[in-house]
Structure formats: C-alpha cells, structure tokens
Amino acid sequence: MSVARVTEIKSSSTKSFDDAIKAGVSRAHKTLKNVKSAWIENQEVLLDDNGQISEYRVHMKVTFVLED
C-alpha cells in the first residue's frame, strides 16, 4: 500500500501558461521525491499599464508518493 500527499505550488512565467506549468513541475521535482502528477487549479494573468499581458501565473496541486 502506498500513501500520497498533495502540495500546492504557484508558478509564473513571462512567456506562457505552458512555460509556467513546466517551471513549477520542474521545481517541484527538484525538492520532492516520487512526484506522480500535477493538476492546474487556477490560471491568471497580470497586465501592464498598456493592458498587455506581462506575466502568466498558475496555481497547481502536485501529488507525490511518500516513501515507506
């Protein structure tokens, strides 16, 4: 039997949502062992003074299996 844990991560990118997701998963993988999945709970963008997108942000939940 295995036991899993879920942790929340916020990640951002100036390029795209996809890049923000990849950065968040990559960072989680550096710290957490046995990362198995991630799902995106929320997405948001920040706008500059001209109304253009300046930053993409994702709020994700990452699941990892605890070691015995």
Sine and cosine of phi, psi and omega as CSV:
sin_phi,cos_phi,sin_psi,cos_psi,sin_omega,cos_omega
0.00,0.00,0.65,-0.76,0.04,-1.00
-0.89,-0.46,0.42,-0.91,0.03,-1.00
-0.85,-0.53,0.73,-0.68,-0.01,-1.00
-0.91,-0.42,0.37,-0.93,0.05,-1.00
-0.77,-0.64,0.49,-0.87,0.02,-1.00
-0.89,-0.46,0.73,-0.69,0.06,-1.00
-0.80,-0.60,0.49,-0.87,-0.01,-1.00
-0.99,-0.16,0.64,-0.77,-0.02,-1.00
-0.69,-0.72,0.66,-0.75,0.17,-0.99
-0.93,-0.37,0.70,-0.72,-0.02,-1.00
-0.66,-0.75,0.45,-0.89,-0.02,-1.00
-0.65,-0.76,0.32,-0.95,0.03,-1.00
-0.44,-0.90,0.49,-0.87,0.11,-0.99
-1.00,0.00,-0.09,1.00,-0.07,-1.00
-1.00,-0.08,-0.82,0.58,-0.12,-0.99
-0.19,-0.98,0.22,-0.98,0.11,-0.99
-0.90,0.44,-0.66,0.75,0.01,-1.00
-0.84,0.54,-0.70,0.72,0.02,-1.00
-0.91,0.42,-0.62,0.78,0.04,-1.00
-0.90,0.43,-0.65,0.76,0.04,-1.00
-0.90,0.44,-0.74,0.67,-0.01,-1.00
-0.87,0.49,-0.65,0.76,0.01,-1.00
-0.90,0.43,-0.67,0.75,0.01,-1.00
-0.91,0.41,-0.70,0.71,0.01,-1.00
-0.92,0.40,-0.66,0.75,0.02,-1.00
-0.88,0.47,-0.69,0.73,0.01,-1.00
-0.92,0.39,-0.65,0.76,0.04,-1.00
-0.88,0.48,-0.65,0.76,-0.02,-1.00
-0.90,0.43,-0.50,0.87,0.03,-1.00
-0.94,0.34,-0.54,0.84,-0.10,-1.00
-0.99,-0.15,-0.63,0.77,-0.10,-1.00
-0.98,-0.18,0.58,-0.81,0.08,-1.00
-0.99,-0.10,0.50,-0.87,0.10,-1.00
0.88,0.47,0.63,0.77,0.06,-1.00
-0.92,0.40,0.80,-0.60,-0.09,-1.00
-0.92,-0.40,-0.50,0.87,-0.03,-1.00
-0.30,-0.95,0.22,-0.97,0.08,-1.00
-0.50,-0.87,0.56,-0.83,0.11,-0.99
-0.69,-0.72,0.53,-0.85,-0.08,-1.00
-1.00,0.00,0.87,-0.49,-0.01,-1.00
-1.00,0.04,-0.56,0.83,-0.07,-1.00
-0.39,-0.92,0.47,-0.88,0.09,-1.00
-0.75,-0.66,0.55,-0.84,0.08,-1.00
-0.49,-0.87,0.35,-0.94,0.08,-1.00
-0.82,-0.58,0.51,-0.86,0.15,-0.99
-0.97,-0.24,0.59,-0.80,-0.03,-1.00
-0.92,-0.40,0.54,-0.84,0.08,-1.00
-1.00,0.06,-0.09,-1.00,-0.05,-1.00
-0.91,0.42,-0.33,0.94,0.01,-1.00
-1.00,-0.09,0.08,1.00,0.00,-1.00
0.99,0.14,0.18,0.98,0.01,-1.00
-1.00,-0.04,0.51,-0.86,0.01,-1.00
-0.93,0.37,0.81,-0.59,0.01,-1.00
-0.94,-0.33,-0.36,0.93,-0.01,-1.00
-0.39,-0.92,0.64,-0.77,0.07,-1.00
-0.96,-0.28,0.74,-0.67,-0.01,-1.00
-0.79,-0.61,0.61,-0.80,0.09,-1.00
-0.79,-0.62,0.57,-0.82,0.11,-0.99
-0.91,-0.41,0.91,-0.40,-0.07,-1.00
-0.83,-0.55,0.36,-0.93,0.10,-1.00
-0.91,-0.42,0.78,-0.63,-0.06,-1.00
-0.92,-0.40,0.75,-0.66,0.02,-1.00
-0.97,-0.23,0.73,-0.69,0.08,-1.00
-0.66,-0.75,0.52,-0.86,-0.05,-1.00
-1.00,-0.01,0.76,-0.65,0.02,-1.00
-0.97,0.23,0.60,-0.80,0.01,-1.00
-0.97,0.22,0.48,-0.88,0.03,-1.00
-0.97,0.26,0.00,0.00,0.00,0.00
